Amino acid sequence: MSDISSGEIVGECIIDGQRIRVRRTTRYDLIANTGEVVTAEQPFSTYPSEGEIEAVWTRCRHHLATVDAFTLWATAAGITEEDLDPIVHDLFSEPASETNNHGLAGQIEEMIRAYGPEGARNLLADCVPAAPGPLYALSELRGRMSTGYDDGAVNSVLGQISEAVKQRLVCVWDKIDTWGVGGNSQFYWETEDGQLLELVGELWPWLNGDSHNPGTPHFPGTPASWIGPPTGMTTTSLTWTDGFHNYAGWDDDEQDTGEDAAAE
């Protein structure tokens, strides 16, 4: 998007509570509440219908959400503006200095615009900072559990995440028998006193989605967005643990109590 400059405002409409104005110059642009032009690259040749305005704004919101998600992850992983300067210079040459002056989010936005989310994600994954943040090591876990997982994979993957965020992530299985753990499973955050907290946010779909599916989150968000409210359940109500990240065997009374509390 670019900043509004000149032209006559000739109409407006409200899309999802957002006032979108129509500006006429030689063509028709859409202007957001912030004053930014959301059709700078593709203005309308005729006055747009409400359906056309809504379609453009939906694409715009998706783009901004993608930029925000990438920027949050890059920041948490320790990537700085200086780390991306060489990439932006290679991509844009002449206008590179201006782009680099727009900060990390501006750099990432241009990378996404040039190469799409998948290409930008790969560039960020290759941009190893001199002193990477603890989350940087998790970049390759996207889609790691998309084809299923066992207790060994749980210990490997959840162990890496727990170490990075300094918060214990565990998997609770329905049962344990002579064949090992089995049945349905659920991931939780475990507190120091054994309370189980809900896993929320993008971490689960990031781990379990197909890495080749564009609908799978490119980054899982930040740790603060993953930790949900208490479920009312505790690890003391479980009959088995491997001492690492796997639990199994609910005490039926405790599980019912916990699920009721979580539902409330």
C-alpha positions, 0 to 999 in steps of 0.5 A: 500500500502507499500513502494518499497524495491527491485526487477527489474523493467521490464515494465511500462504503463500509466493509466489516466496520472499515470505511473505504473511500473511493478516490478519482484521479485518472482512475479510481483508487480505494483509500483505507481509514489510515489514508493509505491507498490499497489499490496503488498497483491496480487502480480501477478503470471505472467506479468499483462496485461494492463487491469489487471493493469488498474483494480488494479489502479482503485481499488487503487484510490477508496481506497485512495479516501475513506481514504481521505474522512474518514480522512477529516471528522474525522479531522473536527469532532475532532477525533485525533490519540489518540482517535483511538489508542485503536481501532487499538490496538484491531484490530491488537494487535502486529503490532498496535504500528507501525500502530499508528505511521502512523498517523490518515490517516494510522489508518483509512486506516488499519480500512478500510482494515480490516472491509471495509468502512461501518465497519470503518464508524461505528467504527468512529461514535462510537469513541466519542472524549472528546471534539468533533468538531461541525461536529461530531453531524451530523454523524447520518444524513447520508441518513436522507432524502432518503425517502423524506422530508417536511418542518418540516424535512427541519427545523430539518436537515438543522437547525442542519447542519447550526448550526454546520457550522455557515452558513445558509442552506435553502430549496426553494420550488416551491409553497406554498398553503393552504396545505403547501409547495410543488412542486420541492425543492432545497437546497441553502446556504444563505448569510447574505445579502440574496444571494443564493449560490449553494450547491455542493460537497457530502452533498446532496448525503450524505443526500438523498442517501440510507444509506444501499447503498454502493454508498452513501457517507459515510461522506459528506466532509468538509464545505468548499467543500459544498459552491458553487458560487452565483446563482444570486438569492436572498431571496427577490425574494421569497414570503413566508418563515416560518422564519426558513429554508423554502422559497417558491414562486419565483417571475418569473422575478427574478427566470429567471434572477437568472437562467440565471446568474447561467448558465453563 
